[in-house]
């Protein structure tokens, strides 16, 4: 029998236990790779929030991913990638970092006042473009990408609308799930211009100018092949199986 490579699934997420947990989805993100490792090769990408302690979780820099810069508007920002294993497992989580964007002690809101950070637009763009650049640098191309959390809606837009002819990512299948609350925050009027990809701005991005963050959820859903909001290994496994046209993996 010929050896067959496992289908690759990327989980791009706003949260993953135990590093950062806001909703029950964080624990499920952490469990998925280990529970389904017989069926799929799964990797997890998330932002390196300043709330995540490098020493406690033994994060270390991935040297071979150094030298990547991400354009946001007219400026380039250095992307640093760190990695750590989920405790007690072999599952690796890749943390996308830039000191200017992610060193603060909050996720998307100032902890004391709960006001949104004024550069959230830039941070969302940085992460979404960063995921794509890291995949290309690693030469690791998934058959399915699971976009989990409102912020990852922009990643879904990039893949579906701007990378349709890309030889590695153009045909990737997308699952979008969301559980985060996005209160009282909106994109700036210049968001579309900052978010352009090689001078392209699709209409779905243009209409986000001045809209609430919740509008990115709708956009992410419109770009996905499947929308899945069930919180269980079984429900997510079923979504992956549908995307990859396989029988659902059995959890153990």
Secondary structure, 3 states (H helix, E strand, C coil): CCCCCCEEEEEEECCECCCECCCCHHHHHHHHHHHCCCCEEEEEEEECCCCCCHHHHCCEECHHHCCEEEEECCEEEEEEEEEEECCCCCCEEEEEECHHHHCCCCCCECCCCCCECCCHHHHHHHHHHHHHHHHHHHCCCCCEEEEECHHHHHHHHHHHHHCCCCCCCCCCEEEEECCCCCCCCECCCCHHHHCCECCECCHHHHCCCCCECHHHHHHHHHHCCEECCCCCHHHHHHHHHHHHCCCCCCCC
